[in-house]
C-alpha cells in the first residue's frame, strides 16, 4: 500500500477551522483558512468579540480577507465594521438580497475564494428575506445562519420572514446536500455545536421527517415569541454591516 495522501484527503487537510461562541447572544462565529496560503475568513463575527477573533487570527499567523454575514442579525451587531478598522484590506460580505450595505454583495452560486479554497453561496430566505447559507467547496460543511438550526430553525415573523419560503429553502437548498454534510448554525441555545443534514432531515421537529409545509407554517404561526431585545439597535447597524452611522 502506498503511503501517499489521496487528493480529497489533501484538500480536506488544507482547510483550517475554528468554531467560536459568544455567550451573550449565543452566536457562533466561524474562522476558516486555507492552510497553505494562510488566507482566512470569518463568518458571522460579533462586535464585542472582535479582539478575541483577531487574537485567533494573529496567533495562527493568518491573513484575514473577508468578514462574512449569513444575514442581517436581529440579536447582535456584526463585527465586520470594527474588523474593517483593524485589518487593512478586509472586505465585508453579505447577500445582495439583504439590501444591506457591504463591500461585496453576493448572489446564489457566487464563490467566496480564500487561497485555494472557496465557499459557494446558496439562497435560503425565510428567516429574513436576505438569508444565505455558505457551503464549503467539498460539500463537507454548510454554514446555515438562522435558516436551519440544530433541531430547529429561525423565526419567520419579521424582517421579511416567511414560513412558506423557509420551508422551501431548507428542503431545496439544504436537505439536498450530502447527508454527511456538517451543519454549522449561527446560534445554539442548548450547548450543541453542530449537526448533520441526515439528522436534520430525519428528526428536526419543525422541518424534518414527514412534516408538510402546511404543518410547518402552522408551527411557526403559533410560536408567540417575544420581541428580540436588540432588534431596534442591531438591525439598522447590521444593514450597514456594522459600520458606525456617521450621518
C-alpha positions in Angstrom: 0.0 0.0 0.0 1.2 3.4 -0.8 1.8 5.9 1.9 0.6 9.0 0.0 -2.4 11.0 0.8 -5.3 11.0 -1.6 -6.3 14.2 -3.4 -9.5 14.5 -1.4 -7.7 13.9 1.9 -5.1 16.6 0.9 -7.9 19.0 0.2 -9.7 18.3 3.5 -6.4 18.8 5.4 -5.8 22.1 3.6 -8.8 23.7 5.4 -8.3 25.1 8.8 -11.4 25.6 11.0 -12.3 27.0 14.4 -15.7 27.5 16.0 -16.1 30.4 18.4 -19.0 31.3 20.7 -20.5 34.5 22.1 -22.4 33.7 25.3 -24.5 36.9 25.4 -26.2 36.3 22.1 -25.4 32.5 21.8 -23.8 33.3 18.4 -21.3 31.0 16.7 -18.5 32.7 14.7 -16.5 30.6 12.3 -12.9 31.1 11.4 -11.8 29.2 8.2 -8.5 29.4 6.5 -6.5 27.9 3.6 -3.6 26.1 5.4 -1.2 26.7 2.5 -1.7 30.4 1.9 -3.0 31.4 5.4 -5.8 33.4 3.7 -8.8 33.4 6.2 -12.4 34.4 6.5 -14.7 35.0 9.5 -18.4 34.0 9.2 -20.9 35.9 11.5 -18.4 37.8 13.7 -19.9 39.6 16.7 -18.9 43.2 17.6 -18.0 42.6 21.2 -15.8 39.6 20.2 -13.6 41.3 17.6 -10.5 41.3 19.9 -10.9 37.6 20.6 -11.3 36.8 16.9 -8.3 38.9 15.9 -6.2 37.1 18.6 -7.1 33.8 17.0 -6.2 35.2 13.6 -2.9 36.6 14.7 -1.9 33.6 16.9 -2.2 31.4 13.8 -0.4 33.8 11.5 -3.4 34.2 9.3 -4.3 36.9 6.7 -8.0 37.8 7.2 -9.6 38.6 3.9 -13.3 38.7 4.5 -15.8 39.3 7.2 -19.0 37.4 6.1 -22.5 37.6 7.3 -25.3 35.0 6.7 -27.9 37.7 7.1 -28.6 41.0 9.0 -28.9 39.7 12.5 -31.5 41.0 15.0 -29.9 39.9 18.2 -26.4 41.3 18.0 -24.3 43.7 15.9 -21.9 42.2 13.4 -18.2 42.6 14.0 -17.4 43.4 10.3 -17.5 47.2 10.7 -14.9 47.1 13.6 -12.8 44.5 11.8 -12.5 46.8 8.8 -10.9 49.5 11.0 -8.4 47.0 12.4 -7.5 44.8 9.4 -6.1 46.5 6.3 -7.9 45.5 3.2 -10.5 43.4 4.9 -13.8 43.3 2.9 -17.3 42.8 4.3 -19.7 40.5 2.6 -23.5 40.0 2.8 -26.1 38.9 0.3 -27.5 41.3 -2.3 -31.0 40.2 -1.3 -30.5 41.5 2.2 -30.4 45.1 0.8 -27.6 45.8 3.4 -24.5 47.8 2.6 -21.2 45.9 2.3 -18.0 46.0 0.3 -19.2 42.9 -1.6 -22.7 41.6 -2.0 -23.2 38.0 -3.2 -25.9 36.1 -5.0 -26.7 32.4 -5.3 -23.9 30.4 -7.0 -21.2 33.0 -6.2 -17.9 31.7 -4.8 -16.0 33.4 -2.0 -12.4 32.4 -2.5 -9.7 32.4 0.1 -6.4 30.8 -1.0 -7.2 27.6 -2.9 -10.5 27.1 -1.0 -13.9 28.7 -1.5 -17.4 28.8 -0.2 -20.5 28.7 -2.5 -23.5 30.8 -1.8 -27.0 29.3 -1.5 -30.1 31.4 -1.1 -32.0 30.3 2.0 -34.6 33.1 2.6 -37.4 32.7 5.1 -35.9 33.8 8.5 -35.2 37.0 6.7 -35.5 38.0 3.1 -31.8 38.0 2.6 -30.6 34.9 4.4 -27.9 32.8 2.6 -26.0 29.7 3.5 -22.4 29.1 2.7 -21.2 25.6 1.6 -17.5 24.6 1.5 -16.1 23.6 -1.8 -16.0 19.9 -0.9 -19.7 19.9 0.4 -18.5 18.7 3.8 -19.7 21.8 5.8 -22.6 24.2 5.5 -23.0 27.4 7.5 -26.7 27.9 7.7 -27.1 31.1 9.7 -30.6 31.1 11.2 -32.3 29.2 8.3 -31.5 25.8 9.8 -30.6 25.4 13.5 -29.8 22.3 15.3 -33.3 20.6 15.7 -35.0 23.9 14.9 -34.9 27.0 12.7 -35.0 30.7 12.9 -38.3 32.6 13.5 -40.2 33.9 10.4 -42.3 36.8 11.8 -40.2 39.9 11.0 -37.5 41.3 8.5 -39.4 39.9 5.5 -39.6 36.5 7.0 -41.8 33.8 5.5 -42.5 30.3 6.8 -43.5 29.3 3.3 -40.2 30.4 1.9 -38.1 29.0 4.7 -39.7 25.5 4.2 -38.8 25.6 0.5 -35.3 27.0 1.2 -34.4 24.3 3.6 -35.8 21.4 1.6 -34.4 22.6 -1.8 -31.1 24.2 -0.8 -30.0 22.4 2.4 -31.6 19.0 2.5 -30.3 18.4 -1.0 -26.7 18.5 0.3 -24.9 15.2 1.1 -26.3 13.6 4.2 -22.9 13.6 6.0 -22.5 17.4 5.4 -22.0 19.0 8.8 -24.5 21.7 9.7 -22.9 24.7 11.5 -25.7 27.2 12.5 -25.4 30.8 13.6 -26.8 30.1 17.1 -27.5 27.3 19.6 -29.1 27.8 23.0 -28.6 24.3 24.4 -24.9 23.7 24.3 -24.8 21.9 21.0 -22.2 22.7 18.3 -23.2 21.0 15.1 -25.5 18.6 13.4 -25.7 16.8 10.0 -28.0 17.1 7.1 -29.1 13.5 7.7 -30.0 14.2 11.3 -32.0 17.3 10.5 -33.8 15.7 7.6 -34.8 12.8 9.8 -35.6 14.4 13.1 -35.8 18.2 13.0 -39.1 18.7 14.8 -40.2 21.6 12.6 -38.8 20.7 9.2 -37.7 17.1 9.2 -39.4 13.7 8.8 -42.8 13.8 7.2 -43.6 17.4 8.2 -45.5 19.1 5.4 -45.3 22.8 4.5 -48.8 23.3 5.9 -47.7 21.8 9.3 -44.6 23.9 9.3 -46.5 27.1 8.7 -48.9 26.2 11.5 -46.0 25.6 13.9 -44.3 28.9 13.0 -47.6 30.9 13.2 -48.1 29.7 16.8 -44.7 30.3 18.4 -45.7 33.5 20.2 -42.1 34.6 20.5 -41.1 37.8 22.4 -39.6 40.8 20.5 -35.8 40.4 20.2 -34.2 42.6 22.8 -31.6 44.2 20.5 -33.5 44.3 17.2 -34.0 48.1 17.2 -30.3 48.7 17.5 -28.9 45.6 15.8 -30.8 45.6 12.5 -30.1 49.2 11.5 -26.4 48.7 12.4 -26.3 45.4 10.5 -27.8 46.9 7.4 -24.5 48.9 7.3 -22.5 45.7 8.1 -21.7 47.2 11.5 -20.1 50.3 10.1 -20.9 53.2 12.5 -23.6 55.7 11.3 -21.9 58.9 10.7 -24.8 60.9 9.3 
